[in-house]
């Protein structure tokens, strides 16, 4: 009993409602197409097998031979109708009609009905063609006098309504009910199919699955953060809502990033390491966001950090740190190509111990640049002047740039996106990382979704971002505005970088 209970608990524990629901929604177009096709097929099948029916009717009045009172006639009609139903469908009637029409089979259906509170009986004959229905009911009327004695000797039938050829079918066939049944049945079956496929999909959807299927050190689990900002910014991927410096970032997310950075910092101090390579298996796993937040968290610890956008083919860090309409003149690509100096290429985040080497345009020859001697010299030259160097690397599965960076790095972190890559792909990447010169430190499970969402309250306080009303008396981060005395990020306006001090300039000259 305990074993069965444990197995059931393990089974239900592996069910991820959000993942299953998301996969069903993603494949909703397939479900709809199959359901529509099934509905159409059912409609065609029903039309092919549908038999259109036509009915001809006649009306009789039942009268008693010995009495003319209406009550006697009503009683007679009621008792005769039930007997007539059996006679009309009996072999005797069918035989006589077939003899009368010189036919072999009685290919029709006959019924009798008493009109409520009258002595009238309606006889109805249904066949597959109007002419056949008319012939059968006409023949029935001719032989019916011979059948009355089988019901009652004291009753007579008087014809009140002569039959006529039916002008139309009994009912117009649309096939809509059959199509609807096919549509619903196929929709339910396809939904169940995608639900089962989602359950058995070999991806990572929780910390326990990452530990069980991949192994190694798990540095942290980062919940999905709801995208904020304008719709255009989200479409272009320029939303900065995931940075830990954003006041809208949840408390849980910020603390998890700080914990990851602290673990890396402590390990690097013990091992005398400086260069961290953050990579992933495939694109769009959140590597740029994770590397940017690690760099910010390390900078908040008082360490001088250099953040390098190593994804030269598809750079993304500039979307997090540079205003959308700003174009970078001096980039990492330009530096490695000898078009600018280190002093010109490195930018400093205002008020933070964070320095940036960014790109805003892709380079199709990124592999040759990363593997060049100049990249190695740049990293070696930067080591004495920074406490930490964080490199945002391209995915391992798409290009060899990450392996080249691994030769210059000291420590590697693998970003694993929730329910994205297969376990085989992740394990292949871990195996490859394990064979590199740099130490593979662990994994970060990123963008984890739950059906109920993240329950943690946004910001650091009970009422919002980092306090009851903000950081200062009148607003966020300062007395008169956001992030400073008179404006955003600085004394008089918006700048993501500032002019470096004389000592920093000397350091850059040394790098050059």
C-alpha positions as CSV (number, residue, x, y, z in Angstrom):
1,X,0.0,0.0,0.0
2,X,2.8,2.4,0.9
3,X,4.6,1.6,-2.3
4,X,1.5,2.2,-4.4
5,X,0.9,5.5,-2.6
6,X,4.4,6.6,-3.2
7,X,4.2,5.7,-6.9
8,X,0.9,7.7,-7.2
9,X,2.5,10.6,-5.5
10,X,5.5,10.5,-7.8
11,X,3.2,10.3,-10.9
12,X,1.1,13.3,-9.9
13,X,4.2,15.1,-8.7
14,X,5.6,15.0,-12.3
15,X,2.5,16.5,-13.8
16,X,3.1,20.2,-14.6
17,X,-0.3,21.8,-15.4
18,X,1.2,24.9,-16.8
19,X,3.5,23.1,-19.2
20,X,0.7,20.8,-20.4
21,X,-1.7,23.7,-20.8
22,X,0.9,25.8,-22.7
23,X,1.6,22.9,-25.1
24,X,-2.1,22.4,-25.7
25,X,-2.5,26.2,-26.4
26,X,0.6,26.2,-28.7
27,X,-0.9,23.3,-30.7
28,X,-4.4,24.7,-30.6
29,X,-4.3,25.4,-34.3
30,X,-3.5,21.8,-35.0
31,X,-6.3,20.7,-32.7
32,X,-8.7,23.0,-34.5
33,X,-7.6,21.9,-38.0
34,X,-8.0,18.2,-37.1
35,X,-11.4,18.9,-35.4
36,X,-12.7,20.8,-38.4
37,X,-11.5,18.1,-40.8
38,X,-13.2,15.4,-38.6
39,X,-16.4,17.5,-38.6
40,X,-16.3,17.8,-42.3
41,X,-15.7,14.1,-42.8
42,X,-18.5,13.2,-40.5
43,X,-20.8,15.5,-42.4
44,X,-19.9,13.9,-45.7
45,X,-20.3,10.4,-44.3
46,X,-23.7,11.3,-42.8
47,X,-24.8,12.7,-46.1
48,X,-23.7,9.6,-48.0
49,X,-25.6,7.4,-45.6
50,X,-28.6,9.6,-45.1
51,X,-31.9,8.4,-46.6
52,X,-34.3,11.2,-47.4
53,X,-37.9,10.2,-46.4
54,X,-41.2,11.4,-47.7
55,X,-44.6,10.9,-46.0
56,X,-48.1,10.7,-47.3
57,X,-51.1,11.0,-45.0
58,X,-54.8,10.3,-44.9
59,X,-57.5,10.9,-42.4
60,X,-60.3,8.5,-41.3
61,X,-63.3,9.1,-39.0
62,X,-64.2,6.1,-36.8
63,X,-67.9,5.5,-36.4
64,X,-70.0,2.8,-34.7
65,X,-72.5,0.9,-36.8
66,X,-75.0,0.8,-33.9
67,X,-74.5,4.1,-32.2
68,X,-74.1,7.7,-33.5
69,X,-73.1,9.3,-30.2
70,X,-69.8,11.1,-30.2
71,X,-68.7,9.5,-27.0
72,X,-69.1,6.0,-28.5
73,X,-67.1,7.1,-31.5
74,X,-64.3,8.6,-29.4
75,X,-64.0,5.4,-27.4
76,X,-64.0,3.3,-30.6
77,X,-61.3,5.5,-32.2
78,X,-59.1,5.2,-29.1
79,X,-59.4,1.4,-28.9
80,X,-59.0,1.0,-32.7
81,X,-55.9,3.1,-33.0
82,X,-53.7,0.9,-30.8
83,X,-54.8,-2.2,-32.7
84,X,-54.4,-0.4,-36.0
85,X,-50.7,0.3,-35.3
86,X,-50.0,-3.4,-35.0
87,X,-52.1,-4.2,-38.1
88,X,-50.4,-1.6,-40.3
89,X,-47.0,-3.0,-39.5
90,X,-48.2,-6.6,-39.7
91,X,-47.2,-9.0,-42.4
92,X,-50.8,-9.4,-43.5
93,X,-51.1,-5.7,-44.5
94,X,-47.7,-5.7,-46.2
95,X,-48.7,-8.9,-48.1
96,X,-52.0,-7.4,-49.3
97,X,-50.4,-4.1,-50.4
98,X,-47.6,-5.9,-52.2
99,X,-50.2,-8.0,-54.0
100,X,-52.2,-4.9,-54.9
101,X,-49.2,-3.1,-56.3
102,X,-47.6,-6.2,-57.7
103,X,-44.4,-5.6,-55.7
104,X,-42.1,-8.0,-54.0
105,X,-41.4,-6.0,-50.8
106,X,-43.2,-3.5,-48.7
107,X,-40.5,-0.8,-48.6
108,X,-42.2,1.7,-46.4
109,X,-43.3,2.3,-42.8
110,X,-46.9,2.8,-41.8
111,X,-48.3,4.3,-38.5
112,X,-51.7,5.2,-37.0
113,X,-52.4,8.1,-34.6
114,X,-55.6,9.2,-32.9
115,X,-56.2,13.0,-33.0
116,X,-56.7,14.0,-29.3
117,X,-60.3,14.2,-28.1
118,X,-61.7,13.3,-31.5
119,X,-62.8,10.1,-33.3
120,X,-60.3,10.8,-36.1
121,X,-57.4,8.5,-37.0
122,X,-54.5,9.7,-39.1
123,X,-52.6,7.1,-41.1
124,X,-49.1,8.0,-42.3
125,X,-46.9,6.1,-44.7
126,X,-43.2,7.0,-45.1
127,X,-41.0,5.9,-48.0
128,X,-37.8,6.9,-49.7
129,X,-39.5,8.7,-52.6
130,X,-42.7,10.8,-52.9
131,X,-44.2,8.6,-55.6
132,X,-43.6,5.4,-53.6
133,X,-45.2,6.9,-50.4
134,X,-48.3,7.9,-52.4
135,X,-48.6,4.5,-54.0
136,X,-48.3,2.7,-50.7
137,X,-50.9,4.8,-48.8
138,X,-53.3,4.6,-51.8
139,X,-53.0,0.8,-51.8
140,X,-53.4,0.8,-48.0
141,X,-56.6,2.7,-48.3
142,X,-57.9,0.2,-50.8
143,X,-57.2,-2.9,-48.7
144,X,-57.9,-1.3,-45.3
145,X,-61.6,-2.2,-45.4
146,X,-60.6,-5.8,-45.4
147,X,-58.6,-5.3,-42.2
148,X,-61.3,-3.5,-40.2
149,X,-63.1,-6.7,-39.2
150,X,-59.8,-7.9,-37.6
151,X,-60.1,-4.9,-35.2
152,X,-63.8,-4.6,-34.7
153,X,-67.0,-5.8,-36.4
154,X,-69.0,-2.9,-35.1
155,X,-66.8,-0.1,-36.4
156,X,-66.6,1.5,-39.8
157,X,-64.0,3.9,-41.3
158,X,-65.0,7.0,-43.3
159,X,-62.3,8.7,-45.4
160,X,-62.1,12.4,-44.6
161,X,-58.8,13.3,-46.3
162,X,-57.6,11.8,-49.6
163,X,-53.8,11.3,-49.8
164,X,-51.7,13.3,-52.2
165,X,-48.1,13.1,-53.5
166,X,-45.7,14.7,-50.9
167,X,-44.3,17.9,-52.2
168,X,-41.1,17.8,-50.1
169,X,-39.0,15.7,-47.7
170,X,-40.0,15.3,-44.1
171,X,-37.0,17.2,-42.9
172,X,-34.2,19.1,-44.5
173,X,-30.9,17.4,-43.9
174,X,-28.0,19.7,-42.9
175,X,-25.6,17.3,-41.3
176,X,-24.7,19.9,-38.6
177,X,-25.4,17.6,-35.6
178,X,-23.1,14.9,-37.1
179,X,-20.4,17.4,-37.9
180,X,-20.6,18.9,-34.5
181,X,-20.2,15.5,-32.9
182,X,-17.2,14.8,-35.1
183,X,-15.7,18.2,-34.3
184,X,-16.0,17.7,-30.5
185,X,-14.8,14.1,-30.5
186,X,-11.7,14.9,-32.5
187,X,-11.0,18.1,-30.5
188,X,-11.2,16.2,-27.2
189,X,-9.0,13.3,-28.5
190,X,-6.4,15.7,-29.9
191,X,-6.3,17.7,-26.7
192,X,-5.7,14.5,-24.7
193,X,-3.0,13.4,-27.2
194,X,-1.1,16.7,-26.8
195,X,-1.6,16.5,-23.1
196,X,0.0,13.0,-22.9
197,X,2.8,14.0,-25.3
198,X,3.5,17.1,-23.1
199,X,3.6,14.9,-20.0
200,X,6.1,12.5,-21.5
201,X,8.2,15.3,-23.1
202,X,11.8,14.9,-22.0
203,X,12.5,18.4,-20.9
204,X,13.4,20.1,-17.5
205,X,10.4,21.6,-15.7
206,X,11.5,21.8,-12.1
207,X,14.6,21.8,-9.9
208,X,14.1,18.1,-9.0
209,X,14.0,17.2,-12.7
210,X,17.1,19.2,-13.3
211,X,18.9,17.4,-10.4
212,X,17.6,14.0,-11.4
213,X,18.0,14.1,-15.2
214,X,21.1,16.3,-15.5
215,X,22.9,16.3,-12.2
216,X,25.6,18.7,-11.1
217,X,25.3,21.8,-9.0
218,X,22.1,23.8,-9.2
219,X,22.9,27.5,-8.6
220,X,19.3,28.7,-8.5
221,X,15.8,28.6,-9.9
222,X,14.5,31.8,-11.4
223,X,10.8,32.3,-11.8
224,X,9.3,33.9,-14.9
225,X,9.0,37.6,-14.6
226,X,6.0,39.2,-16.3
227,X,7.1,41.5,-19.1
228,X,6.6,45.2,-18.5
229,X,6.9,48.2,-20.7
230,X,5.2,49.1,-24.0
231,X,4.1,46.5,-26.5
232,X,6.6,47.8,-29.1
233,X,9.5,47.4,-26.6
234,X,8.4,43.8,-25.8
235,X,8.1,42.9,-29.5
236,X,11.6,44.3,-30.1
237,X,13.0,42.6,-27.0
238,X,14.1,45.8,-25.4
239,X,12.3,45.4,-22.1
240,X,14.6,45.9,-19.1
241,X,12.1,44.5,-16.6
242,X,14.3,41.5,-15.8
243,X,17.3,43.4,-14.4
244,X,17.6,43.3,-10.7
245,X,18.0,47.1,-10.6
246,X,14.4,47.4,-12.0
247,X,12.1,48.4,-9.2
248,X,9.4,46.2,-10.7
249,X,11.5,43.0,-10.3
250,X,10.1,40.7,-7.7
251,X,11.8,40.2,-4.3
252,X,12.2,36.5,-5.0
253,X,13.9,37.1,-8.3
254,X,16.3,39.7,-7.0
255,X,17.3,37.5,-4.0
256,X,17.8,34.5,-6.1
257,X,20.2,36.4,-8.4
258,X,22.1,37.8,-5.4
259,X,22.4,34.3,-4.1
260,X,23.8,33.0,-7.4
261,X,26.3,35.9,-7.6
262,X,27.4,35.3,-4.0
263,X,28.0,31.6,-4.7
264,X,30.1,32.5,-7.7
265,X,32.0,35.2,-5.8
266,X,32.9,33.0,-2.9
267,X,34.0,30.2,-5.2
268,X,36.2,32.6,-7.3
269,X,37.8,34.0,-4.2
270,X,38.7,30.5,-3.0
271,X,40.0,29.4,-6.4
272,X,41.6,32.7,-7.5
273,X,39.3,32.9,-10.5
274,X,38.0,36.0,-12.3
275,X,36.4,35.2,-15.7
276,X,32.8,33.7,-15.7
277,X,31.3,32.4,-19.0
278,X,27.5,32.3,-19.0
279,X,26.1,30.1,-21.8
280,X,23.2,27.9,-22.8
281,X,22.3,25.0,-25.1
282,X,20.1,26.9,-27.5
283,X,19.1,30.5,-28.2
284,X,16.4,32.4,-26.3
285,X,17.1,30.7,-22.9
286,X,17.8,34.0,-21.1
287,X,21.6,33.9,-21.1
288,X,22.0,37.6,-21.6
289,X,19.6,38.5,-18.8
290,X,21.2,36.0,-16.4
291,X,24.8,37.2,-17.2
292,X,23.7,40.9,-16.9
293,X,22.1,40.3,-13.5
294,X,25.1,38.3,-12.3
295,X,27.3,41.2,-13.2
296,X,25.0,43.7,-11.5
297,X,24.8,41.6,-8.4
298,X,28.6,41.2,-8.2
299,X,28.9,45.0,-8.7
300,X,26.5,45.5,-5.7
301,X,29.0,43.5,-3.6
302,X,31.6,46.2,-4.3
303,X,33.5,44.3,-6.9
304,X,34.7,45.9,-10.1
305,X,33.0,44.0,-12.9
306,X,33.5,43.9,-16.7
307,X,30.5,42.6,-18.6
308,X,31.3,41.5,-22.2
309,X,28.7,40.7,-24.8
310,X,30.4,37.7,-26.3
311,X,27.6,36.8,-28.7
312,X,29.1,38.7,-31.6
313,X,26.7,37.2,-34.1
314,X,23.5,38.1,-32.3
315,X,24.2,40.6,-29.5
316,X,21.5,41.4,-26.9
317,X,23.1,43.1,-23.9
318,X,22.8,46.5,-25.5
319,X,19.0,46.1,-25.3
320,X,19.3,46.0,-21.6
321,X,21.7,48.8,-20.9
322,X,21.5,51.2,-23.9
323,X,18.5,53.4,-24.7
324,X,16.6,52.2,-27.7
325,X,17.5,55.1,-30.0
326,X,21.1,55.2,-29.1
327,X,23.7,53.8,-31.6
328,X,27.0,52.5,-30.3
329,X,30.0,54.0,-32.1
330,X,32.8,52.0,-30.4
331,X,31.9,48.3,-29.9
332,X,33.6,45.1,-29.1
333,X,33.6,44.3,-32.8
334,X,35.3,47.6,-33.5
335,X,37.8,47.0,-30.7
336,X,38.8,43.5,-31.9
337,X,39.1,44.9,-35.5
338,X,41.4,47.6,-34.3
339,X,39.0,50.4,-35.2
340,X,39.0,51.9,-31.7
341,X,40.9,51.7,-28.4
342,X,39.9,50.0,-25.1
343,X,39.4,53.5,-23.6
344,X,36.8,54.2,-26.3
345,X,35.1,50.8,-26.2
346,X,34.6,50.3,-22.5
347,X,31.6,52.1,-21.0
348,X,30.8,52.5,-17.3
349,X,27.4,52.3,-15.8
350,X,26.7,55.4,-13.8
351,X,26.9,54.9,-10.0
352,X,27.8,51.2,-10.3
353,X,31.0,49.1,-10.3
354,X,30.0,47.8,-13.7
355,X,31.9,48.3,-17.0
356,X,30.5,47.2,-20.3
357,X,31.9,46.0,-23.6
358,X,28.9,45.8,-25.9
359,X,27.8,45.3,-29.6
360,X,24.7,46.5,-31.3
361,X,25.3,44.8,-34.7
362,X,25.9,41.1,-35.5
363,X,29.1,39.9,-37.1
364,X,28.9,36.8,-39.4
365,X,32.6,36.1,-38.8
366,X,32.2,35.9,-35.1
367,X,33.9,32.5,-34.8
368,X,37.2,33.7,-36.3
369,X,37.1,36.9,-34.1
370,X,36.5,34.9,-30.8
371,X,39.2,32.4,-31.6
372,X,41.7,35.2,-32.5
373,X,44.8,36.1,-30.5
374,X,43.4,39.6,-29.9
375,X,40.4,38.3,-27.9
376,X,42.8,36.3,-25.7
377,X,44.9,39.3,-25.2
378,X,41.9,41.5,-24.3
379,X,40.8,39.1,-21.5
380,X,44.3,38.6,-20.2
381,X,44.9,42.4,-20.2
382,X,41.6,43.0,-18.3
383,X,42.2,40.5,-15.5
384,X,44.5,42.8,-13.4
385,X,42.0,45.7,-13.5
386,X,38.8,44.0,-12.7
387,X,37.7,41.7,-9.9
388,X,35.3,39.8,-12.1
389,X,34.8,39.5,-15.9
390,X,31.4,38.1,-17.0
391,X,31.0,37.0,-20.6
392,X,27.6,36.5,-22.2
393,X,28.3,33.6,-24.6
394,X,26.4,32.4,-27.6
395,X,24.6,29.0,-27.4
396,X,26.7,25.9,-27.4
397,X,24.5,24.0,-29.9
398,X,24.4,26.7,-32.6
399,X,28.1,27.6,-33.0
400,X,31.6,27.0,-31.7
401,X,32.1,30.5,-30.3
402,X,31.2,29.3,-26.8
403,X,33.9,26.6,-26.9
404,X,36.4,29.2,-27.9
405,X,35.4,31.4,-25.0
406,X,35.7,28.5,-22.7
407,X,39.4,28.4,-23.4
408,X,39.8,32.0,-22.0
409,X,37.3,31.6,-19.0
410,X,37.9,30.3,-15.5
411,X,34.3,29.3,-14.6
412,X,31.3,28.3,-16.7
413,X,27.6,28.6,-15.9
414,X,24.9,26.9,-18.0
415,X,21.5,28.6,-18.3
416,X,18.7,26.0,-18.7
417,X,15.3,27.4,-19.7
418,X,12.2,25.8,-18.3
419,X,10.6,23.2,-20.6
420,X,12.7,24.2,-23.6
421,X,15.6,22.0,-24.5
422,X,15.5,18.2,-24.3
423,X,17.5,16.5,-21.5
424,X,19.7,14.8,-24.1
425,X,20.7,18.2,-25.5
426,X,21.4,19.5,-22.0
427,X,23.5,16.5,-21.1
428,X,25.5,16.8,-24.3
429,X,26.2,20.4,-23.5
430,X,27.3,19.5,-19.9
431,X,29.6,16.8,-21.2
432,X,31.1,19.3,-23.7
433,X,31.6,21.9,-20.9
434,X,33.2,19.3,-18.7
435,X,35.8,18.7,-21.3
436,X,36.7,22.4,-21.6
437,X,39.6,24.1,-19.9
438,X,37.4,26.2,-17.8
439,X,35.6,24.7,-14.7
440,X,31.9,23.9,-15.2
441,X,30.4,25.3,-12.0
442,X,26.7,24.6,-12.3
443,X,23.3,25.3,-13.9
444,X,20.7,28.0,-13.5
445,X,17.1,27.0,-14.2
446,X,15.6,30.0,-15.8
447,X,12.1,31.3,-16.6
448,X,10.2,28.8,-14.5
449,X,6.4,29.0,-14.9
450,X,3.7,27.9,-12.5
451,X,-0.1,27.8,-13.3
452,X,-0.8,30.1,-10.4
453,X,2.1,32.4,-11.1
454,X,4.7,33.8,-8.8
455,X,3.2,34.5,-5.4
456,X,5.9,36.7,-4.2
457,X,5.1,40.4,-4.0
458,X,6.7,42.7,-6.5
459,X,9.5,44.8,-4.9
460,X,10.9,44.6,-1.4
461,X,8.1,46.0,0.7
462,X,4.6,45.3,1.6
463,X,3.3,48.1,-0.6
464,X,5.4,47.9,-3.7
465,X,9.0,48.6,-4.7
466,X,11.5,48.6,-1.8
467,X,9.4,50.3,0.7
468,X,6.0,51.8,1.4
469,X,6.2,54.7,-0.9
470,X,9.6,54.4,-2.6
471,X,13.2,55.1,-1.7
472,X,12.8,58.7,-0.6
473,X,10.3,61.0,0.9
474,X,8.7,62.1,-2.3
475,X,9.3,59.4,-4.8
476,X,11.7,56.7,-6.1
477,X,15.4,56.9,-5.3
478,X,15.6,60.5,-4.5
479,X,13.9,63.6,-3.2
480,X,12.5,65.1,-6.5
481,X,12.5,62.3,-9.0
482,X,13.8,58.9,-10.1
483,X,17.4,57.8,-9.5
484,X,18.8,61.2,-8.7
485,X,18.2,64.8,-7.6
486,X,16.8,66.2,-10.9
487,X,16.4,63.3,-13.3
488,X,17.0,59.7,-14.2
489,X,20.3,58.0,-13.6
490,X,22.3,61.1,-13.1
491,X,22.3,64.7,-11.9
492,X,20.7,66.3,-14.9
493,X,19.4,63.6,-17.3
494,X,19.4,60.0,-18.6
495,X,22.8,58.4,-19.2
496,X,23.6,54.7,-19.1
497,X,27.3,55.6,-18.9
498,X,29.4,58.4,-17.5
499,X,32.8,59.8,-18.3
500,X,35.4,57.8,-16.4
501,X,37.6,59.2,-13.7
502,X,41.3,59.9,-14.3
503,X,42.3,56.6,-12.5
504,X,39.9,54.6,-14.7
505,X,41.3,56.4,-17.8
506,X,44.8,55.4,-16.7
507,X,43.6,51.8,-16.4
508,X,42.1,51.8,-19.9
509,X,45.4,53.2,-21.2
510,X,47.1,50.3,-19.6
511,X,44.7,47.9,-21.3
512,X,45.3,49.6,-24.6
